[in-house]
Amino acid sequence: MPFRILADDQKFKRWDWIKYKFTTSPDDRRSESQKVDPDSVKVGASVRPSERARILNPLVRASFSEANEKNESLTLLRPQKLEITHHVKSDSEIESERRKHAVLADQLSFFDKEAKRLEPCPVQFSAKWVDQDGTRGNHECDDWETSTAYNRFEREYGHKKAISTIKSKYEDQYFNAGLAMAFSTHSRRNVTHGTKNQWLLVGLIRLDEDKQGDLLLGA
């Protein structure tokens, strides 16, 4: 989804329903992969907080093994344990990212509307976690929300408190209420290319556990 070139009234939030037209690519055979037509995107109503767990809990898996067995390329996992770590990027890392963002923006602008070049976040966040089967994982966090939150907190509080606020947000607030980790397989390193799936962490989502639904299922 080329979010940067969407019109203002097309820029959806995480919990918005959207409608769009799409095609599939012969070069990307992952089961959930779609190429979205940006001009077709229409934003609808937002999903109420009370409805979110009911909609997404059936999509939560216990582990990558379960997602692999179902031939999924997108999955949600609820960690048993979670620790957010970070490192401050070097000048060379940031410059390398700037070049990559510039190439992508130029590619989008060539075919569509002008795309704004993104400024890299100076901090790389990672998640150390344990899945429901007891397997440990350590993944860099590639979601835009974490980077955006850090930049906002850093402007308000400075670097040190921004880091502690991010850790508290995910390790305490989200984790205690209910947190899901969203993963996608790598576009080239996956079973459709004859390799094992490489899973990338693309989101940390506040997804309160559906206690009432769990009780009904156990009745």
Secondary structure, DSSP 4 states (H G I P E B T S, - for coil): --GGGS-GGG---TTEEEE--EE--TT---TT--EE-GGG-EEEEEPPHHHHHHHHGGGEESSHHHHHHTT-SEEEE--SEEEEEEEEPPHHHHHHHHHHHHHHHHHHHHHSS--PPPPPPSEEEEEEEE-TTS-EEEEEB--HHHHHHHHHHHHHH-HHHHHHHHHIIIIIIIHHH-EEEEEEE-SSSSGGGTS---EEEEEEEE----HHHHHHHH-
